[in-house]
């Protein structure tokens, strides 16, 4: 994964109030793009990918609260 992907999506505004967020927007984007590029076809598959590849994902984004649940509202 290149820093270009993260730099590009880091420019997006993240509107939810900080005190209500469990996961950073960039963490969710990197997780979703990586999982979909690997064949994930829905939120449950994205969650499964994240749990399986957590150490790899953390090379790029912190995921300080772990992998978001497929039912997470951030």
mmCIF file of the N, C-alpha and C atoms, coordinates in Angstrom:
data_MODEL
# 
_entry.id   MODEL 
# 
loop_
_atom_site.group_PDB 
_atom_site.id 
_atom_site.type_symbol 
_atom_site.label_atom_id 
_atom_site.label_alt_id 
_atom_site.label_comp_id 
_atom_site.label_asym_id 
_atom_site.label_entity_id 
_atom_site.label_seq_id 
_atom_site.pdbx_PDB_ins_code 
_atom_site.Cartn_x 
_atom_site.Cartn_y 
_atom_site.Cartn_z 
_atom_site.occupancy 
_atom_site.B_iso_or_equiv 
_atom_site.pdbx_formal_charge 
_atom_site.auth_seq_id 
_atom_site.auth_comp_id 
_atom_site.auth_asym_id 
_atom_site.auth_atom_id 
_atom_site.pdbx_PDB_model_num 
ATOM 1   N N  . UNK A 1 1  ? 0.860   -1.164  0.000  1.00 0.00 ? 1  UNK A N  1 
ATOM 2   C CA . UNK A 1 1  ? 0.000   0.000   0.000  1.00 0.00 ? 1  UNK A CA 1 
ATOM 3   C C  . UNK A 1 1  ? 0.902   1.221   0.000  1.00 0.00 ? 1  UNK A C  1 
ATOM 4   N N  . UNK A 1 2  ? 0.549   2.204   -0.760 1.00 0.00 ? 2  UNK A N  1 
ATOM 5   C CA . UNK A 1 2  ? 1.375   3.396   -0.818 1.00 0.00 ? 2  UNK A CA 1 
ATOM 6   C C  . UNK A 1 2  ? 0.824   4.472   0.095  1.00 0.00 ? 2  UNK A C  1 
ATOM 7   N N  . UNK A 1 3  ? 1.708   5.350   0.485  1.00 0.00 ? 3  UNK A N  1 
ATOM 8   C CA . UNK A 1 3  ? 1.297   6.492   1.304  1.00 0.00 ? 3  UNK A CA 1 
ATOM 9   C C  . UNK A 1 3  ? 0.351   7.390   0.528  1.00 0.00 ? 3  UNK A C  1 
ATOM 10  N N  . UNK A 1 4  ? 0.414   7.321   -0.792 1.00 0.00 ? 4  UNK A N  1 
ATOM 11  C CA . UNK A 1 4  ? -0.444  8.147   -1.640 1.00 0.00 ? 4  UNK A CA 1 
ATOM 12  C C  . UNK A 1 4  ? -1.929  7.899   -1.330 1.00 0.00 ? 4  UNK A C  1 
ATOM 13  N N  . UNK A 1 5  ? -2.316  6.647   -1.165 1.00 0.00 ? 5  UNK A N  1 
ATOM 14  C CA . UNK A 1 5  ? -3.706  6.314   -0.842 1.00 0.00 ? 5  UNK A CA 1 
ATOM 15  C C  . UNK A 1 5  ? -4.119  6.972   0.466  1.00 0.00 ? 5  UNK A C  1 
ATOM 16  N N  . UNK A 1 6  ? -3.298  6.842   1.465  1.00 0.00 ? 6  UNK A N  1 
ATOM 17  C CA . UNK A 1 6  ? -3.616  7.415   2.773  1.00 0.00 ? 6  UNK A CA 1 
ATOM 18  C C  . UNK A 1 6  ? -3.617  8.935   2.701  1.00 0.00 ? 6  UNK A C  1 
ATOM 19  N N  . UNK A 1 7  ? -2.644  9.520   2.013  1.00 0.00 ? 7  UNK A N  1 
ATOM 20  C CA . UNK A 1 7  ? -2.604  10.975  1.865  1.00 0.00 ? 7  UNK A CA 1 
ATOM 21  C C  . UNK A 1 7  ? -3.856  11.484  1.160  1.00 0.00 ? 7  UNK A C  1 
ATOM 22  N N  . UNK A 1 8  ? -4.255  10.807  0.109  1.00 0.00 ? 8  UNK A N  1 
ATOM 23  C CA . UNK A 1 8  ? -5.419  11.217  -0.661 1.00 0.00 ? 8  UNK A CA 1 
ATOM 24  C C  . UNK A 1 8  ? -6.687  11.232  0.198  1.00 0.00 ? 8  UNK A C  1 
ATOM 25  N N  . UNK A 1 9  ? -6.943  10.156  0.914  1.00 0.00 ? 9  UNK A N  1 
ATOM 26  C CA . UNK A 1 9  ? -8.165  10.062  1.709  1.00 0.00 ? 9  UNK A CA 1 
ATOM 27  C C  . UNK A 1 9  ? -8.079  10.831  3.024  1.00 0.00 ? 9  UNK A C  1 
ATOM 28  N N  . UNK A 1 10 ? -6.894  11.181  3.479  1.00 0.00 ? 10 UNK A N  1 
ATOM 29  C CA . UNK A 1 10 ? -6.747  11.965  4.714  1.00 0.00 ? 10 UNK A CA 1 
ATOM 30  C C  . UNK A 1 10 ? -7.326  13.356  4.570  1.00 0.00 ? 10 UNK A C  1 
ATOM 31  N N  . UNK A 1 11 ? -7.531  13.789  3.359  1.00 0.00 ? 11 UNK A N  1 
ATOM 32  C CA . UNK A 1 11 ? -8.089  15.122  3.109  1.00 0.00 ? 11 UNK A CA 1 
ATOM 33  C C  . UNK A 1 11 ? -9.596  15.185  3.346  1.00 0.00 ? 11 UNK A C  1 
ATOM 34  N N  . UNK A 1 12 ? -10.238 14.049  3.462  1.00 0.00 ? 12 UNK A N  1 
ATOM 35  C CA . UNK A 1 12 ? -11.687 14.030  3.681  1.00 0.00 ? 12 UNK A CA 1 
ATOM 36  C C  . UNK A 1 12 ? -12.025 14.546  5.073  1.00 0.00 ? 12 UNK A C  1 
ATOM 37  N N  . UNK A 1 13 ? -13.102 15.308  5.172  1.00 0.00 ? 13 UNK A N  1 
ATOM 38  C CA . UNK A 1 13 ? -13.570 15.753  6.475  1.00 0.00 ? 13 UNK A CA 1 
ATOM 39  C C  . UNK A 1 13 ? -14.271 14.603  7.174  1.00 0.00 ? 13 UNK A C  1 
ATOM 40  N N  . UNK A 1 14 ? -14.142 14.563  8.479  1.00 0.00 ? 14 UNK A N  1 
ATOM 41  C CA . UNK A 1 14 ? -14.753 13.523  9.288  1.00 0.00 ? 14 UNK A CA 1 
ATOM 42  C C  . UNK A 1 14 ? -15.754 14.188  10.224 1.00 0.00 ? 14 UNK A C  1 
ATOM 43  N N  . UNK A 1 15 ? -17.016 14.324  9.796  1.00 0.00 ? 15 UNK A N  1 
ATOM 44  C CA . UNK A 1 15 ? -17.980 15.138  10.536 1.00 0.00 ? 15 UNK A CA 1 
ATOM 45  C C  . UNK A 1 15 ? -18.435 14.663  11.916 1.00 0.00 ? 15 UNK A C  1 
ATOM 46  N N  . UNK A 1 16 ? -18.443 13.373  12.269 1.00 0.00 ? 16 UNK A N  1 
ATOM 47  C CA . UNK A 1 16 ? -18.964 13.012  13.597 1.00 0.00 ? 16 UNK A CA 1 
ATOM 48  C C  . UNK A 1 16 ? -18.211 13.705  14.742 1.00 0.00 ? 16 UNK A C  1 
ATOM 49  N N  . UNK A 1 17 ? -18.926 13.959  15.804 1.00 0.00 ? 17 UNK A N  1 
ATOM 50  C CA . UNK A 1 17 ? -18.322 14.587  16.978 1.00 0.00 ? 17 UNK A CA 1 
ATOM 51  C C  . UNK A 1 17 ? -17.274 13.642  17.559 1.00 0.00 ? 17 UNK A C  1 
ATOM 52  N N  . UNK A 1 18 ? -16.093 14.183  17.874 1.00 0.00 ? 18 UNK A N  1 
ATOM 53  C CA . UNK A 1 18 ? -14.966 13.371  18.340 1.00 0.00 ? 18 UNK A CA 1 
ATOM 54  C C  . UNK A 1 18 ? -15.302 12.480  19.523 1.00 0.00 ? 18 UNK A C  1 
ATOM 55  N N  . UNK A 1 19 ? -16.088 12.969  20.465 1.00 0.00 ? 19 UNK A N  1 
ATOM 56  C CA . UNK A 1 19 ? -16.347 12.165  21.671 1.00 0.00 ? 19 UNK A CA 1 
ATOM 57  C C  . UNK A 1 19 ? -17.170 10.908  21.370 1.00 0.00 ? 19 UNK A C  1 
ATOM 58  N N  . UNK A 1 20 ? -17.839 10.880  20.212 1.00 0.00 ? 20 UNK A N  1 
ATOM 59  C CA . UNK A 1 20 ? -18.661 9.729   19.847 1.00 0.00 ? 20 UNK A CA 1 
ATOM 60  C C  . UNK A 1 20 ? -17.956 8.742   18.927 1.00 0.00 ? 20 UNK A C  1 
ATOM 61  N N  . UNK A 1 21 ? -16.750 9.080   18.478 1.00 0.00 ? 21 UNK A N  1 
ATOM 62  C CA . UNK A 1 21 ? -16.046 8.228   17.528 1.00 0.00 ? 21 UNK A CA 1 
ATOM 63  C C  . UNK A 1 21 ? -15.261 7.127   18.230 1.00 0.00 ? 21 UNK A C  1 
ATOM 64  N N  . UNK A 1 22 ? -15.398 5.921   17.719 1.00 0.00 ? 22 UNK A N  1 
ATOM 65  C CA . UNK A 1 22 ? -14.562 4.809   18.182 1.00 0.00 ? 22 UNK A CA 1 
ATOM 66  C C  . UNK A 1 22 ? -13.447 4.530   17.182 1.00 0.00 ? 22 UNK A C  1 
ATOM 67  N N  . UNK A 1 23 ? -13.677 4.910   15.915 1.00 0.00 ? 23 UNK A N  1 
ATOM 68  C CA . UNK A 1 23 ? -12.735 4.604   14.843 1.00 0.00 ? 23 UNK A CA 1 
ATOM 69  C C  . UNK A 1 23 ? -12.533 5.827   13.956 1.00 0.00 ? 23 UNK A C  1 
ATOM 70  N N  . UNK A 1 24 ? -11.303 6.033   13.555 1.00 0.00 ? 24 UNK A N  1 
ATOM 71  C CA . UNK A 1 24 ? -10.984 7.140   12.670 1.00 0.00 ? 24 UNK A CA 1 
ATOM 72  C C  . UNK A 1 24 ? -11.453 6.816   11.252 1.00 0.00 ? 24 UNK A C  1 
ATOM 73  N N  . UNK A 1 25 ? -11.895 7.833   10.549 1.00 0.00 ? 25 UNK A N  1 
ATOM 74  C CA . UNK A 1 25 ? -12.371 7.650   9.183  1.00 0.00 ? 25 UNK A CA 1 
ATOM 75  C C  . UNK A 1 25 ? -11.293 7.032   8.304  1.00 0.00 ? 25 UNK A C  1 
ATOM 76  N N  . UNK A 1 26 ? -10.054 7.497   8.410  1.00 0.00 ? 26 UNK A N  1 
ATOM 77  C CA . UNK A 1 26 ? -8.984  6.966   7.563  1.00 0.00 ? 26 UNK A CA 1 
ATOM 78  C C  . UNK A 1 26 ? -8.753  5.483   7.851  1.00 0.00 ? 26 UNK A C  1 
ATOM 79  N N  . UNK A 1 27 ? -8.906  5.048   9.104  1.00 0.00 ? 27 UNK A N  1 
ATOM 80  C CA . UNK A 1 27 ? -8.771  3.625   9.443  1.00 0.00 ? 27 UNK A CA 1 
ATOM 81  C C  . UNK A 1 27 ? -9.819  2.797   8.709  1.00 0.00 ? 27 UNK A C  1 
ATOM 82  N N  . UNK A 1 28 ? -11.051 3.294   8.706  1.00 0.00 ? 28 UNK A N  1 
ATOM 83  C CA . UNK A 1 28 ? -12.150 2.573   8.052  1.00 0.00 ? 28 UNK A CA 1 
ATOM 84  C C  . UNK A 1 28 ? -11.947 2.538   6.541  1.00 0.00 ? 28 UNK A C  1 
ATOM 85  N N  . UNK A 1 29 ? -11.492 3.642   5.968  1.00 0.00 ? 29 UNK A N  1 
ATOM 86  C CA . UNK A 1 29 ? -11.263 3.688   4.523  1.00 0.00 ? 29 UNK A CA 1 
ATOM 87  C C  . UNK A 1 29 ? -10.163 2.719   4.116  1.00 0.00 ? 29 UNK A C  1 
ATOM 88  N N  . UNK A 1 30 ? -9.037  2.747   4.819  1.00 0.00 ? 30 UNK A N  1 
ATOM 89  C CA . UNK A 1 30 ? -7.926  1.843   4.487  1.00 0.00 ? 30 UNK A CA 1 
ATOM 90  C C  . UNK A 1 30 ? -8.364  0.392   4.646  1.00 0.00 ? 30 UNK A C  1 
ATOM 91  N N  . UNK A 1 31 ? -9.076  0.087   5.713  1.00 0.00 ? 31 UNK A N  1 
ATOM 92  C CA . UNK A 1 31 ? -9.592  -1.266  5.925  1.00 0.00 ? 31 UNK A CA 1 
ATOM 93  C C  . UNK A 1 31 ? -10.511 -1.677  4.783  1.00 0.00 ? 31 UNK A C  1 
ATOM 94  N N  . UNK A 1 32 ? -11.487 -0.841  4.447  1.00 0.00 ? 32 UNK A N  1 
ATOM 95  C CA . UNK A 1 32 ? -12.470 -1.191  3.419  1.00 0.00 ? 32 UNK A CA 1 
ATOM 96  C C  . UNK A 1 32 ? -11.828 -1.339  2.040  1.00 0.00 ? 32 UNK A C  1 
ATOM 97  N N  . UNK A 1 33 ? -10.963 -0.409  1.659  1.00 0.00 ? 33 UNK A N  1 
ATOM 98  C CA . UNK A 1 33 ? -10.314 -0.490  0.342  1.00 0.00 ? 33 UNK A CA 1 
ATOM 99  C C  . UNK A 1 33 ? -9.429  -1.731  0.262  1.00 0.00 ? 33 UNK A C  1 
ATOM 100 N N  . UNK A 1 34 ? -8.663  -1.994  1.301  1.00 0.00 ? 34 UNK A N  1 
ATOM 101 C CA . UNK A 1 34 ? -7.786  -3.171  1.307  1.00 0.00 ? 34 UNK A CA 1 
ATOM 102 C C  . UNK A 1 34 ? -8.586  -4.464  1.228  1.00 0.00 ? 34 UNK A C  1 
ATOM 103 N N  . UNK A 1 35 ? -9.647  -4.536  2.013  1.00 0.00 ? 35 UNK A N  1 
ATOM 104 C CA . UNK A 1 35 ? -10.464 -5.748  2.031  1.00 0.00 ? 35 UNK A CA 1 
ATOM 105 C C  . UNK A 1 35 ? -11.161 -5.961  0.688  1.00 0.00 ? 35 UNK A C  1 
ATOM 106 N N  . UNK A 1 36 ? -11.706 -4.901  0.118  1.00 0.00 ? 36 UNK A N  1 
ATOM 107 C CA . UNK A 1 36 ? -12.397 -5.035  -1.171 1.00 0.00 ? 36 UNK A CA 1 
ATOM 108 C C  . UNK A 1 36 ? -11.413 -5.403  -2.275 1.00 0.00 ? 36 UNK A C  1 
ATOM 109 N N  . UNK A 1 37 ? -10.194 -4.868  -2.222 1.00 0.00 ? 37 UNK A N  1 
ATOM 110 C CA . UNK A 1 37 ? -9.175  -5.233  -3.208 1.00 0.00 ? 37 UNK A CA 1 
ATOM 111 C C  . UNK A 1 37 ? -8.789  -6.705  -3.081 1.00 0.00 ? 37 UNK A C  1 
ATOM 112 N N  . UNK A 1 38 ? -9.021  -7.257  -1.903 1.00 0.00 ? 38 UNK A N  1 
ATOM 113 C CA . UNK A 1 38 ? -8.725  -8.676  -1.665 1.00 0.00 ? 38 UNK A CA 1 
ATOM 114 C C  . UNK A 1 38 ? -9.937  -9.574  -1.857 1.00 0.00 ? 38 UNK A C  1 
ATOM 115 N N  . UNK A 1 39 ? -11.050 -8.995  -2.324 1.00 0.00 ? 39 UNK A N  1 
ATOM 116 C CA . UNK A 1 39 ? -12.218 -9.802  -2.651 1.00 0.00 ? 39 UNK A CA 1 
ATOM 117 C C  . UNK A 1 39 ? -13.367 -9.746  -1.668 1.00 0.00 ? 39 UNK A C  1 
ATOM 118 N N  . UNK A 1 40 ? -13.260 -8.949  -0.608 1.00 0.00 ? 40 UNK A N  1 
ATOM 119 C CA . UNK A 1 40 ? -14.367 -8.842  0.344  1.00 0.00 ? 40 UNK A CA 1 
ATOM 120 C C  . UNK A 1 40 ? -15.581 -8.253  -0.370 1.00 0.00 ? 40 UNK A C  1 
ATOM 121 N N  . UNK A 1 41 ? -16.752 -8.807  -0.069 1.00 0.00 ? 41 UNK A N  1 
ATOM 122 C CA . UNK A 1 41 ? -17.955 -8.385  -0.786 1.00 0.00 ? 41 UNK A CA 1 
ATOM 123 C C  . UNK A 1 41 ? -19.055 -7.844  0.120  1.00 0.00 ? 41 UNK A C  1 
ATOM 124 N N  . UNK A 1 42 ? -18.699 -7.401  1.290  1.00 0.00 ? 42 UNK A N  1 
ATOM 125 C CA . UNK A 1 42 ? -19.691 -6.832  2.203  1.00 0.00 ? 42 UNK A CA 1 
ATOM 126 C C  . UNK A 1 42 ? -19.034 -6.490  3.523  1.00 0.00 ? 42 UNK A C  1 
ATOM 127 N N  . UNK A 1 43 ? -19.796 -5.834  4.403  1.00 0.00 ? 43 UNK A N  1 
ATOM 128 C CA . UNK A 1 43 ? -19.226 -5.366  5.663  1.00 0.00 ? 43 UNK A CA 1 
ATOM 129 C C  . UNK A 1 43 ? -18.754 -6.499  6.566  1.00 0.00 ? 43 UNK A C  1 
ATOM 130 N N  . UNK A 1 44 ? -19.456 -7.618  6.577  1.00 0.00 ? 44 UNK A N  1 
ATOM 131 C CA . UNK A 1 44 ? -19.005 -8.750  7.402  1.00 0.00 ? 44 UNK A CA 1 
ATOM 132 C C  . UNK A 1 44 ? -17.685 -9.299  6.885  1.00 0.00 ? 44 UNK A C  1 
ATOM 133 N N  . UNK A 1 45 ? -17.534 -9.378  5.563  1.00 0.00 ? 45 UNK A N  1 
ATOM 134 C CA . UNK A 1 45 ? -16.279 -9.849  4.970  1.00 0.00 ? 45 UNK A CA 1 
ATOM 135 C C  . UNK A 1 45 ? -15.153 -8.853  5.230  1.00 0.00 ? 45 UNK A C  1 
ATOM 136 N N  . UNK A 1 46 ? -15.471 -7.565  5.234  1.00 0.00 ? 46 UNK A N  1 
ATOM 137 C CA . UNK A 1 46 ? -14.467 -6.542  5.539  1.00 0.00 ? 46 UNK A CA 1 
ATOM 138 C C  . UNK A 1 46 ? -14.013 -6.684  6.987  1.00 0.00 ? 46 UNK A C  1 
ATOM 139 N N  . UNK A 1 47 ? -14.946 -6.904  7.896  1.00 0.00 ? 47 UNK A N  1 
ATOM 140 C CA . UNK A 1 47 ? -14.595 -7.124  9.310  1.00 0.00 ? 47 UNK A CA 1 
ATOM 141 C C  . UNK A 1 47 ? -13.713 -8.359  9.461  1.00 0.00 ? 47 UNK A C  1 
ATOM 142 N N  . UNK A 1 48 ? -14.075 -9.446  8.809  1.00 0.00 ? 48 UNK A N  1 
ATOM 143 C CA . UNK A 1 48 ? -13.273 -10.675 8.873  1.00 0.00 ? 48 UNK A CA 1 
ATOM 144 C C  . UNK A 1 48 ? -11.858 -10.443 8.338  1.00 0.00 ? 48 UNK A C  1 
ATOM 145 N N  . UNK A 1 49 ? -11.750 -9.739  7.214  1.00 0.00 ? 49 UNK A N  1 
ATOM 146 C CA . UNK A 1 49 ? -10.449 -9.414  6.644  1.00 0.00 ? 49 UNK A CA 1 
ATOM 147 C C  . UNK A 1 49 ? -9.623  -8.622  7.661  1.00 0.00 ? 49 UNK A C  1 
ATOM 148 N N  . UNK A 1 50 ? -10.254 -7.618  8.270  1.00 0.00 ? 50 UNK A N  1 
ATOM 149 C CA . UNK A 1 50 ? -9.554  -6.787  9.238  1.00 0.00 ? 50 UNK A CA 1 
ATOM 150 C C  . UNK A 1 50 ? -9.028  -7.573  10.425 1.00 0.00 ? 50 UNK A C  1 
ATOM 151 N N  . UNK A 1 51 ? -9.815  -8.479  10.920 1.00 0.00 ? 51 UNK A N  1 
ATOM 152 C CA . UNK A 1 51 ? -9.371  -9.307  12.054 1.00 0.00 ? 51 UNK A CA 1 
ATOM 153 C C  . UNK A 1 51 ? -8.213  -10.213 11.658 1.00 0.00 ? 51 UNK A C  1 
ATOM 154 N N  . UNK A 1 52 ? -8.270  -10.742 10.447 1.00 0.00 ? 52 UNK A N  1 
ATOM 155 C CA . UNK A 1 52 ? -7.216  -11.636 9.961  1.00 0.00 ? 52 UNK A CA 1 
ATOM 156 C C  . UNK A 1 52 ? -5.927  -10.877 9.666  1.00 0.00 ? 52 UNK A C  1 
ATOM 157 N N  . UNK A 1 53 ? -6.047  -9.670  9.169  1.00 0.00 ? 53 UNK A N  1 
ATOM 158 C CA . UNK A 1 53 ? -4.895  -8.884  8.710  1.00 0.00 ? 53 UNK A CA 1 
ATOM 159 C C  . UNK A 1 53 ? -4.584  -7.688  9.609  1.00 0.00 ? 53 UNK A C  1 
ATOM 160 N N  . UNK A 1 54 ? -4.997  -7.739  10.857 1.00 0.00 ? 54 UNK A N  1 
ATOM 161 C CA . UNK A 1 54 ? -4.841  -6.597  11.754 1.00 0.00 ? 54 UNK A CA 1 
ATOM 162 C C  . UNK A 1 54 ? -3.389  -6.128  11.862 1.00 0.00 ? 54 UNK A C  1 
ATOM 163 N N  . UNK A 1 55 ? -2.456  -7.026  12.054 1.00 0.00 ? 55 UNK A N  1 
ATOM 164 C CA . UNK A 1 55 ? -1.044  -6.631  12.181 1.00 0.00 ? 55 UNK A CA 1 
ATOM 165 C C  . UNK A 1 55 ? -0.555  -5.944  10.911 1.00 0.00 ? 55 UNK A C  1 
ATOM 166 N N  . UNK A 1 56 ? -0.949  -6.469  9.770  1.00 0.00 ? 56 UNK A N  1 
ATOM 167 C CA . UNK A 1 56 ? -0.546  -5.867  8.490  1.00 0.00 ? 56 UNK A CA 1 
ATOM 168 C C  . UNK A 1 56 ? -1.157  -4.469  8.345  1.00 0.00 ? 56 UNK A C  1 
ATOM 169 N N  . UNK A 1 57 ? -2.443  -4.334  8.652  1.00 0.00 ? 57 UNK A N  1 
ATOM 170 C CA . UNK A 1 57 ? -3.123  -3.041  8.540  1.00 0.00 ? 57 UNK A CA 1 
ATOM 171 C C  . UNK A 1 57 ? -2.486  -1.990  9.442  1.00 0.00 ? 57 UNK A C  1 
ATOM 172 N N  . UNK A 1 58 ? -2.036  -2.415  10.620 1.00 0.00 ? 58 UNK A N  1 
ATOM 173 C CA . UNK A 1 58 ? -1.447  -1.469  11.568 1.00 0.00 ? 58 UNK A CA 1 
ATOM 174 C C  . UNK A 1 58 ? -0.088  -0.939  11.117 1.00 0.00 ? 58 UNK A C  1 
ATOM 175 N N  . UNK A 1 59 ? 0.450   -1.482  10.057 1.00 0.00 ? 59 UNK A N  1 
ATOM 176 C CA . UNK A 1 59 ? 1.650   -0.888  9.462  1.00 0.00 ? 59 UNK A CA 1 
ATOM 177 C C  . UNK A 1 59 ? 1.310   0.451   8.814  1.00 0.00 ? 59 UNK A C  1 
ATOM 178 N N  . UNK A 1 60 ? 0.041   0.650   8.486  1.00 0.00 ? 60 UNK A N  1 
ATOM 179 C CA . UNK A 1 60 ? -0.405  1.820   7.735  1.00 0.00 ? 60 UNK A CA 1 
ATOM 180 C C  . UNK A 1 60 ? -1.307  2.750   8.527  1.00 0.00 ? 60 UNK A C  1 
ATOM 181 N N  . UNK A 1 61 ? -2.185  2.189   9.346  1.00 0.00 ? 61 UNK A N  1 
ATOM 182 C CA . UNK A 1 61 ? -3.089  2.990   10.183 1.00 0.00 ? 61 UNK A CA 1 
ATOM 183 C C  . UNK A 1 61 ? -3.134  2.363   11.574 1.00 0.00 ? 61 UNK A C  1 
ATOM 184 N N  . UNK A 1 62 ? -3.347  3.161   12.616 1.00 0.00 ? 62 UNK A N  1 
ATOM 185 C CA . UNK A 1 62 ? -3.244  2.631   13.974 1.00 0.00 ? 62 UNK A CA 1 
ATOM 186 C C  . UNK A 1 62 ? -4.348  1.661   14.414 1.00 0.00 ? 62 UNK A C  1 
ATOM 187 N N  . UNK A 1 63 ? -5.563  1.834   13.933 1.00 0.00 ? 63 UNK A N  1 
ATOM 188 C CA . UNK A 1 63 ? -6.685  1.008   14.391 1.00 0.00 ? 63 UNK A CA 1 
ATOM 189 C C  . UNK A 1 63 ? -6.609  0.820   15.902 1.00 0.00 ? 63 UNK A C  1 
ATOM 190 N N  . UNK A 1 64 ? -6.491  1.952   16.627 1.00 0.00 ? 64 UNK A N  1 
ATOM 191 C CA . UNK A 1 64 ? -6.245  1.891   18.068 1.00 0.00 ? 64 UNK A CA 1 
ATOM 192 C C  . UNK A 1 64 ? -7.360  1.211   18.854 1.00 0.00 ? 64 UNK A C  1 
ATOM 193 N N  . UNK A 1 65 ? -8.569  1.171   18.308 1.00 0.00 ? 65 UNK A N  1 
ATOM 194 C CA . UNK A 1 65 ? -9.664  0.463   18.966 1.00 0.00 ? 65 UNK A CA 1 
ATOM 195 C C  . UNK A 1 65 ? -9.996  -0.846  18.258 1.00 0.00 ? 65 UNK A C  1 
ATOM 196 N N  . UNK A 1 66 ? -9.030  -1.373  17.538 1.00 0.00 ? 66 UNK A N  1 
ATOM 197 C CA . UNK A 1 66 ? -9.226  -2.629  16.843 1.00 0.00 ? 66 UNK A CA 1 
ATOM 198 C C  . UNK A 1 66 ? -10.012 -2.453  15.549 1.00 0.00 ? 66 UNK A C  1 
ATOM 199 N N  . UNK A 1 67 ? -10.514 -3.551  15.041 1.00 0.00 ? 67 UNK A N  1 
ATOM 200 C CA . UNK A 1 67 ? -11.275 -3.556  13.793 1.00 0.00 ? 67 UNK A CA 1 
ATOM 201 C C  . UNK A 1 67 ? -12.725 -3.204  14.089 1.00 0.00 ? 67 UNK A C  1 
ATOM 202 N N  . UNK A 1 68 ? -13.271 -2.254  13.345 1.00 0.00 ? 68 UNK A N  1 
ATOM 203 C CA . UNK A 1 68 ? -14.680 -1.924  13.568 1.00 0.00 ? 68 UNK A CA 1 
ATOM 204 C C  . UNK A 1 68 ? -15.590 -3.107  13.255 1.00 0.00 ? 68 UNK A C  1 
ATOM 205 N N  . UNK A 1 69 ? -16.615 -3.277  14.025 1.00 0.00 ? 69 UNK A N  1 
ATOM 206 C CA . UNK A 1 69 ? -17.623 -4.295  13.764 1.00 0.00 ? 69 UNK A CA 1 
ATOM 207 C C  . UNK A 1 69 ? -18.364 -3.937  12.487 1.00 0.00 ? 69 UNK A C  1 
ATOM 208 N N  . UNK A 1 70 ? -18.886 -4.954  11.799 1.00 0.00 ? 70 UNK A N  1 
ATOM 209 C CA . UNK A 1 70 ? -19.672 -4.682  10.601 1.00 0.00 ? 70 UNK A CA 1 
ATOM 210 C C  . UNK A 1 70 ? -20.923 -3.875  10.922 1.00 0.00 ? 70 UNK A C  1 
ATOM 211 N N  . UNK A 1 71 ? -21.314 -3.851  12.182 1.00 0.00 ? 71 UNK A N  1 
ATOM 212 C CA . UNK A 1 71 ? -22.505 -3.096  12.594 1.00 0.00 ? 71 UNK A CA 1 
ATOM 213 C C  . UNK A 1 71 ? -22.148 -1.809  13.318 1.00 0.00 ? 71 UNK A C  1 
ATOM 214 N N  . UNK A 1 72 ? -20.884 -1.435  13.283 1.00 0.00 ? 72 UNK A N  1 
ATOM 215 C CA . UNK A 1 72 ? -20.400 -0.261  14.005 1.00 0.00 ? 72 UNK A CA 1 
ATOM 216 C C  . UNK A 1 72 ? -20.935 1.039   13.406 1.00 0.00 ? 72 UNK A C  1 
ATOM 217 N N  . UNK A 1 73 ? -21.210 1.979   14.269 1.00 0.00 ? 73 UNK A N  1 
ATOM 218 C CA . UNK A 1 73 ? -21.642 3.302   13.839 1.00 0.00 ? 73 UNK A CA 1 
ATOM 219 C C  . UNK A 1 73 ? -20.553 4.308   14.095 1.00 0.00 ? 73 UNK A C  1 
ATOM 220 N N  . UNK A 1 74 ? -19.335 3.853   14.158 1.00 0.00 ? 74 UNK A N  1 
ATOM 221 C CA . UNK A 1 74 ? -18.124 4.616   14.433 1.00 0.00 ? 74 UNK A CA 1 
ATOM 222 C C  . UNK A 1 74 ? -18.232 5.189   15.795 1.00 0.00 ? 74 UNK A C  1 
# 
